[in-house]
Amino acid sequence: MLPYTQQLPSGAWRYRRPVPNKLRPIIQKKNLVKALGETYAAALKSYSQVHSEFERVIRKAEQILAADADPRELPLLTKLDLYLQGTAKIRQMGFDPYDATVDADDPDSVAEDAARTSVADVILEDYPKDPATGDPVGITKLDQFVVSALYGGAPSAPEPTLEDAKKLYVAEKITGTEFEIKKKTQRLERVVGHIEAALSRPPTIPRFTRSDAKLVRDHMLSLGTLKPSSVKRELNVVKAMFNHVITEMQLVGCMNPFAKLPIAGLNEDPEDELRDPLPDDVLNSVRALILNNANDDLQLIWRLLEGTGCRLAEVTGLRVQDVSLHDAFPHITVTWHEGRRIKTKASKRVVPLVADALDAAKEAVEMSKSKKGTMLFARYGGENGPGNASAALMKYVRKVTDDEAHAVHSLRHNMKDRLILAEISELEQNLILGHSLGGVGDRVYGGTPAKLRASTKAMKRAFGVFDEADGKETEETRQVAEFN
């Protein structure tokens, strides 16, 4: 038996050699396959040449791999990648990639044709020749395209594939810290995986139909692990990717098949669908568990969440400099910095500190003095901090309630209810919670000190805090205090 040979049902023989995983990004094939002959005698005669040819392919790929060190950094080129790189390379040589016609009566045209042929020959000289056919052995797909285009001009550009759309979106639209880029890229890879699982062999982007989009949607819903709201979020990524490739590739007449795709069972307000405020008995029990059992950082984080209505990542991402305790109106500043991005423009804000939240902030600042670094909660201030803090706090929540609508994020809903019951205006509610502000006047006009003063007064009213500046406790404040 000859290594890598197979006899087919027809009786013919072929050479089939698996390509090692580490070399596949270079060779761009899973197997090296070539017919050997109709009989064993014919196969035996041609085996040596074919085996030597593929040995050279493997050896050259190993050399490339050794030079580049990390095979994961070697991109797997799509047909469109090859086309764009090849045409660009030909332009850099000074030739038209598309037109290789020769006018025998035009000396300049004849001279250019000779130059194109000469350059192609130089490229081919780097490869060994098959002694029987004279064809180059082990030529890369890129060089093969360039040589072909130099001789006869490049064909029409291939239609972009799902892989092309993904690469383009990752390169031009996914930004942020290294951790954020990795997280967003993994999410995109996951969604593309759903498309490939649903369609087996996805069509090119211009040939994607509404029916294809619905098959993807139905596949994701059928998994049983994704809620309708989660499916919507995942498909929003796909929709954005399609919009980008359609625009950048100038795919005239191409519609986005994922636009306005209906999803059965979807609540249009997914936050309300997933989270409810914690009932008083649950809130008090969870708080007691955390304050009696959790580490110091988690205790302070919970108190700040409960007393400010901030998102978890907004609290774990606080720096010491973001806490202003000696201001006329003590507050925390939620803003973008190198260690943390914020959700929306409206999320950038100052949040007043009153009652227990003010005490928690003072304790956190004092505790941070004994630690190195700029983060208020060093243990949870890194890239995985919000996730780790959430997992730790949720263990205490689940000891009290199994209701999936009850979670750490529920504290924002508790704050919303508190502000509503205190009859706080919608503008002041949005200033505190970081929701989008309504009119242009609310968004653009008014300085931070004025807004902070108004939101501090609103927060004190919501928590029933006596304001000494008023000189007396109002009946309204007393009623709120009794409610709390």
RAVEN-V215819 format. One record per residue. N is the residue number from 0. PHI is phi in whole degrees, -180 to 180 (* if undefined). D_CENTER is the distance of its C-alpha to the mean C-alpha in Angstrom with 2 decimals. Layout:
n->N phi->PHI d_center->D_CENTER
n->N phi->PHI d_center->D_CENTER
This chain:
n->0 phi->* d_center->49.78
n->1 phi->-92 d_center->47.75
n->2 phi->-57 d_center->44.28
n->3 phi->70 d_center->41.39
n->4 phi->-98 d_center->43.86
n->5 phi->-138 d_center->43.73
n->6 phi->-100 d_center->46.40
n->7 phi->-82 d_center->45.19
n->8 phi->-55 d_center->46.93
n->9 phi->-75 d_center->48.79
n->10 phi->101 d_center->50.35
n->11 phi->-73 d_center->48.57
n->12 phi->-117 d_center->46.81
n->13 phi->-143 d_center->43.47
n->14 phi->-99 d_center->41.60
n->15 phi->-138 d_center->38.16
n->16 phi->-123 d_center->36.40
n->17 phi->-64 d_center->32.95
n->18 phi->-89 d_center->30.70
n->19 phi->-55 d_center->29.42
n->20 phi->-53 d_center->25.68
n->21 phi->-69 d_center->25.39
n->22 phi->-99 d_center->27.12
n->23 phi->-63 d_center->25.30
n->24 phi->-61 d_center->22.75
n->25 phi->-89 d_center->25.94
n->26 phi->-77 d_center->28.35
n->27 phi->64 d_center->25.75
n->28 phi->-144 d_center->27.84
n->29 phi->-86 d_center->28.10
n->30 phi->-140 d_center->31.89
n->31 phi->-99 d_center->34.60
n->32 phi->-127 d_center->37.08
n->33 phi->-158 d_center->40.42
n->34 phi->-68 d_center->43.64
n->35 phi->-105 d_center->46.61
n->36 phi->152 d_center->49.46
n->37 phi->-81 d_center->51.21
n->38 phi->-127 d_center->53.37
n->39 phi->-65 d_center->53.17
n->40 phi->-62 d_center->55.55
n->41 phi->-67 d_center->53.35
n->42 phi->-64 d_center->50.27
n->43 phi->-62 d_center->52.22
n->44 phi->-71 d_center->53.25
n->45 phi->-93 d_center->49.79
n->46 phi->-59 d_center->47.88
n->47 phi->-57 d_center->48.57
n->48 phi->-67 d_center->47.26
n->49 phi->-65 d_center->44.05
n->50 phi->-62 d_center->43.41
n->51 phi->-64 d_center->44.02
n->52 phi->-60 d_center->41.69
n->53 phi->-75 d_center->38.75
n->54 phi->-61 d_center->39.71
n->55 phi->-65 d_center->39.27
n->56 phi->-62 d_center->35.82
n->57 phi->-64 d_center->34.73
n->58 phi->-64 d_center->36.46
n->59 phi->-66 d_center->34.90
n->60 phi->-64 d_center->31.36
n->61 phi->-65 d_center->32.20
n->62 phi->-67 d_center->33.40
n->63 phi->-63 d_center->30.23
n->64 phi->-62 d_center->28.22
n->65 phi->-63 d_center->30.61
n->66 phi->-70 d_center->30.20
n->67 phi->-88 d_center->26.40
n->68 phi->74 d_center->26.45
n->69 phi->-117 d_center->22.92
n->70 phi->-64 d_center->22.36
n->71 phi->-68 d_center->18.58
n->72 phi->-89 d_center->18.60
n->73 phi->-88 d_center->20.59
n->74 phi->-71 d_center->18.61
n->75 phi->-87 d_center->19.64
n->76 phi->-79 d_center->21.06
n->77 phi->-84 d_center->21.07
n->78 phi->-61 d_center->24.21
n->79 phi->-69 d_center->22.75
n->80 phi->-57 d_center->21.68
n->81 phi->-60 d_center->25.25
n->82 phi->-63 d_center->26.73
n->83 phi->-68 d_center->25.07
n->84 phi->-67 d_center->25.75
n->85 phi->-66 d_center->29.23
n->86 phi->-66 d_center->30.29
n->87 phi->-64 d_center->29.08
n->88 phi->-65 d_center->31.12
n->89 phi->-68 d_center->34.14
n->90 phi->-60 d_center->33.96
n->91 phi->-63 d_center->33.98
n->92 phi->-76 d_center->37.14
n->93 phi->97 d_center->38.71
n->94 phi->-111 d_center->38.90
n->95 phi->-79 d_center->37.84
n->96 phi->-69 d_center->35.31
n->97 phi->-100 d_center->36.44
n->98 phi->-114 d_center->40.21
n->99 phi->-118 d_center->42.38
n->100 phi->-69 d_center->45.56
n->101 phi->-122 d_center->48.80
n->102 phi->-100 d_center->51.76
n->103 phi->-62 d_center->54.79
n->104 phi->-89 d_center->56.81
n->105 phi->-109 d_center->54.33
n->106 phi->-58 d_center->54.68
n->107 phi->-65 d_center->51.31
n->108 phi->-66 d_center->49.57
n->109 phi->-64 d_center->51.45
n->110 phi->-66 d_center->50.60
n->111 phi->-66 d_center->46.87
n->112 phi->-63 d_center->46.99
n->113 phi->-65 d_center->48.72
n->114 phi->-67 d_center->46.11
n->115 phi->-62 d_center->43.23
n->116 phi->-64 d_center->45.13
n->117 phi->-64 d_center->45.83
n->118 phi->-65 d_center->42.19
n->119 phi->-61 d_center->41.22
n->120 phi->-64 d_center->44.05
n->121 phi->-63 d_center->42.90
n->122 phi->-62 d_center->39.43
n->123 phi->-70 d_center->41.14
n->124 phi->-65 d_center->43.48
n->125 phi->-77 d_center->40.75
n->126 phi->-114 d_center->40.71
n->127 phi->-68 d_center->43.55
n->128 phi->-104 d_center->45.40
n->129 phi->-69 d_center->46.18
n->130 phi->-62 d_center->50.01
n->131 phi->-85 d_center->50.60
n->132 phi->-105 d_center->48.42
n->133 phi->81 d_center->47.72
n->134 phi->-76 d_center->43.99
n->135 phi->-68 d_center->41.55
n->136 phi->-104 d_center->40.15
n->137 phi->77 d_center->36.52
n->138 phi->-67 d_center->35.50
n->139 phi->-71 d_center->31.77
n->140 phi->-64 d_center->30.27
n->141 phi->-65 d_center->29.60
n->142 phi->-64 d_center->33.23
n->143 phi->-62 d_center->34.45
n->144 phi->-65 d_center->32.78
n->145 phi->-61 d_center->34.15
n->146 phi->-62 d_center->37.61
n->147 phi->-61 d_center->37.69
n->148 phi->-70 d_center->36.67
n->149 phi->-66 d_center->39.25
n->150 phi->-76 d_center->41.90
n->151 phi->-130 d_center->41.15
n->152 phi->87 d_center->38.29
n->153 phi->-78 d_center->34.67
n->154 phi->-77 d_center->34.14
n->155 phi->-65 d_center->31.97
n->156 phi->-65 d_center->28.24
n->157 phi->-70 d_center->26.45
n->158 phi->-71 d_center->24.17
n->159 phi->-65 d_center->20.41
n->160 phi->-99 d_center->18.89
n->161 phi->-60 d_center->15.68
n->162 phi->-64 d_center->14.87
n->163 phi->-64 d_center->15.81
n->164 phi->-62 d_center->13.63
n->165 phi->-65 d_center->10.50
n->166 phi->-59 d_center->11.81
n->167 phi->-64 d_center->12.69
n->168 phi->-66 d_center->9.49
n->169 phi->-63 d_center->7.76
n->170 phi->-70 d_center->11.12
n->171 phi->-113 d_center->11.80
n->172 phi->-119 d_center->9.19
n->173 phi->-90 d_center->6.31
n->174 phi->-133 d_center->8.60
n->175 phi->125 d_center->9.87
n->176 phi->-72 d_center->11.44
n->177 phi->-57 d_center->11.11
n->178 phi->-66 d_center->10.03
n->179 phi->-66 d_center->7.31
n->180 phi->-62 d_center->6.06
n->181 phi->-63 d_center->6.69
n->182 phi->-65 d_center->5.25
n->183 phi->-67 d_center->1.51
n->184 phi->-66 d_center->3.63
n->185 phi->-63 d_center->5.73
n->186 phi->-66 d_center->4.83
n->187 phi->-64 d_center->5.19
n->188 phi->-61 d_center->8.01
n->189 phi->-64 d_center->9.38
n->190 phi->-67 d_center->9.78
n->191 phi->-62 d_center->11.31
n->192 phi->-62 d_center->13.40
n->193 phi->-63 d_center->14.76
n->194 phi->-64 d_center->15.81
n->195 phi->-66 d_center->17.54
n->196 phi->-69 d_center->19.19
n->197 phi->-76 d_center->20.46
n->198 phi->-110 d_center->21.79
n->199 phi->65 d_center->22.65
n->200 phi->-125 d_center->22.84
n->201 phi->-59 d_center->20.69
n->202 phi->-72 d_center->22.62
n->203 phi->-67 d_center->21.78
n->204 phi->-56 d_center->19.92
n->205 phi->-65 d_center->23.29
n->206 phi->-101 d_center->24.71
n->207 phi->-67 d_center->22.15
n->208 phi->-112 d_center->24.29
n->209 phi->-62 d_center->24.10
n->210 phi->-64 d_center->25.46
n->211 phi->-61 d_center->22.61
n->212 phi->-61 d_center->20.12
n->213 phi->-68 d_center->22.41
n->214 phi->-63 d_center->22.59
n->215 phi->-64 d_center->18.84
n->216 phi->-58 d_center->19.12
n->217 phi->-65 d_center->22.24
n->218 phi->-62 d_center->20.87
n->219 phi->-66 d_center->18.07
n->220 phi->-68 d_center->20.77
n->221 phi->-75 d_center->23.18
n->222 phi->-64 d_center->21.20
n->223 phi->82 d_center->22.53
n->224 phi->-105 d_center->19.60
n->225 phi->-119 d_center->17.67
n->226 phi->-78 d_center->19.41
n->227 phi->-52 d_center->19.67
n->228 phi->-66 d_center->17.65
n->229 phi->-69 d_center->14.73
n->230 phi->-61 d_center->15.22
n->231 phi->-62 d_center->15.21
n->232 phi->-63 d_center->11.87
n->233 phi->-66 d_center->10.33
n->234 phi->-71 d_center->12.55
n->235 phi->-63 d_center->11.67
n->236 phi->-66 d_center->8.32
n->237 phi->-62 d_center->10.86
n->238 phi->-60 d_center->13.31
n->239 phi->-64 d_center->11.43
n->240 phi->-64 d_center->10.81
n->241 phi->-66 d_center->14.51
n->242 phi->-57 d_center->15.73
n->243 phi->-69 d_center->14.45
n->244 phi->-69 d_center->16.01
n->245 phi->-63 d_center->19.10
n->246 phi->-71 d_center->19.64
n->247 phi->-72 d_center->19.09
n->248 phi->-91 d_center->21.03
n->249 phi->52 d_center->23.65
n->250 phi->-84 d_center->23.94
n->251 phi->-61 d_center->26.97
n->252 phi->81 d_center->27.66
n->253 phi->-88 d_center->24.35
n->254 phi->-98 d_center->23.17
n->255 phi->-81 d_center->19.77
n->256 phi->-70 d_center->20.66
n->257 phi->-96 d_center->18.00
n->258 phi->-70 d_center->19.38
n->259 phi->53 d_center->21.25
n->260 phi->-79 d_center->21.00
n->261 phi->-69 d_center->23.12
n->262 phi->-129 d_center->22.09
n->263 phi->-63 d_center->25.09
n->264 phi->79 d_center->25.51
n->265 phi->-85 d_center->22.93
n->266 phi->-87 d_center->23.95
n->267 phi->-65 d_center->22.95
n->268 phi->-116 d_center->22.59
n->269 phi->-61 d_center->20.16
n->270 phi->-66 d_center->20.73
n->271 phi->-68 d_center->24.44
n->272 phi->-66 d_center->23.90
n->273 phi->-96 d_center->22.24
n->274 phi->-133 d_center->24.19
n->275 phi->-123 d_center->27.86
n->276 phi->-62 d_center->29.79
n->277 phi->-77 d_center->31.39
n->278 phi->-59 d_center->35.11
n->279 phi->-55 d_center->37.52
n->280 phi->-67 d_center->38.69
n->281 phi->-67 d_center->35.18
n->282 phi->-59 d_center->34.11
n->283 phi->-67 d_center->37.31
n->284 phi->-69 d_center->37.07
n->285 phi->-64 d_center->33.48
n->286 phi->-58 d_center->34.35
n->287 phi->-63 d_center->37.46
n->288 phi->-61 d_center->35.66
n->289 phi->-67 d_center->33.10
n->290 phi->-70 d_center->35.81
n->291 phi->-99 d_center->38.07
n->292 phi->-129 d_center->35.75
n->293 phi->-76 d_center->32.40
n->294 phi->-69 d_center->32.10
n->295 phi->-59 d_center->32.93
n->296 phi->-62 d_center->29.40
n->297 phi->-64 d_center->28.34
n->298 phi->-60 d_center->31.59
n->299 phi->-70 d_center->31.03
n->300 phi->-62 d_center->27.40
n->301 phi->-61 d_center->28.66
n->302 phi->-65 d_center->31.51
n->303 phi->-70 d_center->29.37
n->304 phi->-62 d_center->27.01
n->305 phi->-68 d_center->30.13
n->306 phi->-94 d_center->31.89
n->307 phi->-124 d_center->29.26
n->308 phi->77 d_center->26.94
n->309 phi->-73 d_center->23.91
n->310 phi->-73 d_center->20.51
n->311 phi->-59 d_center->20.27
n->312 phi->-65 d_center->17.70
n->313 phi->-70 d_center->20.06
n->314 phi->-85 d_center->22.92
n->315 phi->-66 d_center->21.53
n->316 phi->-89 d_center->20.19
n->317 phi->-69 d_center->23.69
n->318 phi->-96 d_center->25.63
n->319 phi->-59 d_center->29.40
n->320 phi->-70 d_center->29.87
n->321 phi->-83 d_center->27.99
n->322 phi->-105 d_center->30.84
n->323 phi->-110 d_center->33.96
n->324 phi->-95 d_center->36.86
n->325 phi->-103 d_center->39.79
n->326 phi->-72 d_center->38.88
n->327 phi->-57 d_center->41.22
n->328 phi->-127 d_center->38.41
n->329 phi->-54 d_center->36.38
n->330 phi->-163 d_center->32.64
n->331 phi->-115 d_center->29.15
n->332 phi->-107 d_center->26.89
n->333 phi->-97 d_center->23.25
n->334 phi->-151 d_center->21.56
n->335 phi->-75 d_center->18.76
n->336 phi->-152 d_center->19.45
n->337 phi->-59 d_center->18.08
n->338 phi->-90 d_center->17.45
n->339 phi->-161 d_center->15.79
n->340 phi->-103 d_center->14.22
n->341 phi->-107 d_center->15.61
n->342 phi->-68 d_center->14.49
n->343 phi->-141 d_center->16.65
n->344 phi->-61 d_center->19.62
n->345 phi->-67 d_center->21.98
n->346 phi->-69 d_center->20.54
n->347 phi->-74 d_center->22.16
n->348 phi->-166 d_center->25.62
n->349 phi->-110 d_center->28.55
n->350 phi->-117 d_center->29.35
n->351 phi->-66 d_center->33.01
n->352 phi->-110 d_center->34.17
n->353 phi->-137 d_center->37.16
n->354 phi->52 d_center->38.95
n->355 phi->-66 d_center->37.26
n->356 phi->-64 d_center->33.98
n->357 phi->-66 d_center->36.08
n->358 phi->-63 d_center->37.77
n->359 phi->-63 d_center->34.51
n->360 phi->-64 d_center->33.20
n->361 phi->-62 d_center->36.52
n->362 phi->-65 d_center->36.36
n->363 phi->-66 d_center->32.80
n->364 phi->-64 d_center->33.84
n->365 phi->-63 d_center->36.98
n->366 phi->-68 d_center->35.21
n->367 phi->-69 d_center->32.73
n->368 phi->-65 d_center->35.77
n->369 phi->-87 d_center->36.38
n->370 phi->-117 d_center->32.92
n->371 phi->-86 d_center->31.47
n->372 phi->103 d_center->28.50
n->373 phi->-101 d_center->27.49
n->374 phi->-77 d_center->25.47
n->375 phi->-68 d_center->27.48
n->376 phi->-121 d_center->26.20
n->377 phi->-58 d_center->25.63
n->378 phi->-64 d_center->24.99
n->379 phi->-120 d_center->21.96
n->380 phi->-93 d_center->20.92
n->381 phi->-86 d_center->18.49
n->382 phi->-61 d_center->14.77
n->383 phi->-94 d_center->15.48
n->384 phi->-55 d_center->18.29
n->385 phi->-58 d_center->17.28
n->386 phi->-66 d_center->16.42
n->387 phi->-66 d_center->19.67
n->388 phi->-66 d_center->21.68
n->389 phi->-61 d_center->20.57
n->390 phi->-62 d_center->21.53
n->391 phi->-68 d_center->24.80
n->392 phi->-69 d_center->25.78
n->393 phi->-65 d_center->25.01
n->394 phi->-61 d_center->27.55
n->395 phi->-75 d_center->30.18
n->396 phi->-61 d_center->29.17
n->397 phi->-72 d_center->29.45
n->398 phi->-72 d_center->32.89
n->399 phi->-105 d_center->34.07
n->400 phi->-141 d_center->32.29
n->401 phi->-100 d_center->30.60
n->402 phi->-66 d_center->29.60
n->403 phi->-64 d_center->25.87
n->404 phi->-79 d_center->26.03
n->405 phi->-101 d_center->27.10
n->406 phi->-154 d_center->24.49
n->407 phi->-60 d_center->23.95
n->408 phi->-63 d_center->22.26
n->409 phi->-61 d_center->25.61
n->410 phi->-62 d_center->27.18
n->411 phi->-67 d_center->25.67
n->412 phi->-72 d_center->27.52
n->413 phi->-62 d_center->30.59
n->414 phi->-66 d_center->30.50
n->415 phi->-59 d_center->30.18
n->416 phi->-62 d_center->33.24
n->417 phi->-61 d_center->35.11
n->418 phi->-69 d_center->34.69
n->419 phi->-64 d_center->35.75
n->420 phi->-66 d_center->38.81
n->421 phi->-84 d_center->39.80
n->422 phi->60 d_center->39.73
n->423 phi->-80 d_center->37.36
n->424 phi->-63 d_center->36.52
n->425 phi->-62 d_center->33.18
n->426 phi->-61 d_center->32.57
n->427 phi->-69 d_center->33.18
n->428 phi->-60 d_center->31.02
n->429 phi->-67 d_center->28.06
n->430 phi->-63 d_center->28.87
n->431 phi->-75 d_center->28.80
n->432 phi->-88 d_center->25.75
n->433 phi->79 d_center->23.56
n->434 phi->-86 d_center->23.51
n->435 phi->-61 d_center->23.76
n->436 phi->-83 d_center->27.29
n->437 phi->-71 d_center->29.33
n->438 phi->-74 d_center->31.73
n->439 phi->-60 d_center->31.61
n->440 phi->-61 d_center->34.31
n->441 phi->-68 d_center->32.38
n->442 phi->-77 d_center->29.30
n->443 phi->-100 d_center->31.23
n->444 phi->-96 d_center->34.58
n->445 phi->97 d_center->35.72
n->446 phi->-84 d_center->35.21
n->447 phi->-61 d_center->33.31
n->448 phi->-58 d_center->36.62
n->449 phi->-66 d_center->37.90
n->450 phi->-67 d_center->34.76
n->451 phi->-66 d_center->34.71
n->452 phi->-63 d_center->38.37
n->453 phi->-66 d_center->37.91
n->454 phi->-71 d_center->34.94
n->455 phi->-66 d_center->36.88
n->456 phi->-61 d_center->39.87
n->457 phi->-66 d_center->37.78
n->458 phi->-66 d_center->36.22
n->459 phi->-63 d_center->39.73
n->460 phi->-65 d_center->41.04
n->461 phi->-66 d_center->38.34
n->462 phi->-97 d_center->39.23
n->463 phi->65 d_center->42.95
n->464 phi->-85 d_center->43.33
n->465 phi->-73 d_center->46.77
n->466 phi->-97 d_center->46.60
n->467 phi->-61 d_center->49.60
n->468 phi->-65 d_center->49.49
n->469 phi->-79 d_center->50.66
n->470 phi->82 d_center->53.71
n->471 phi->-162 d_center->53.61
n->472 phi->-91 d_center->51.44
n->473 phi->-80 d_center->51.14
n->474 phi->-61 d_center->51.75
n->475 phi->-63 d_center->48.26
n->476 phi->-64 d_center->46.70
n->477 phi->-65 d_center->48.99
n->478 phi->-67 d_center->47.92
n->479 phi->-64 d_center->44.21
n->480 phi->-62 d_center->45.09
n->481 phi->-65 d_center->47.01
n->482 phi->-64 d_center->44.11
n->483 phi->-72 d_center->41.76
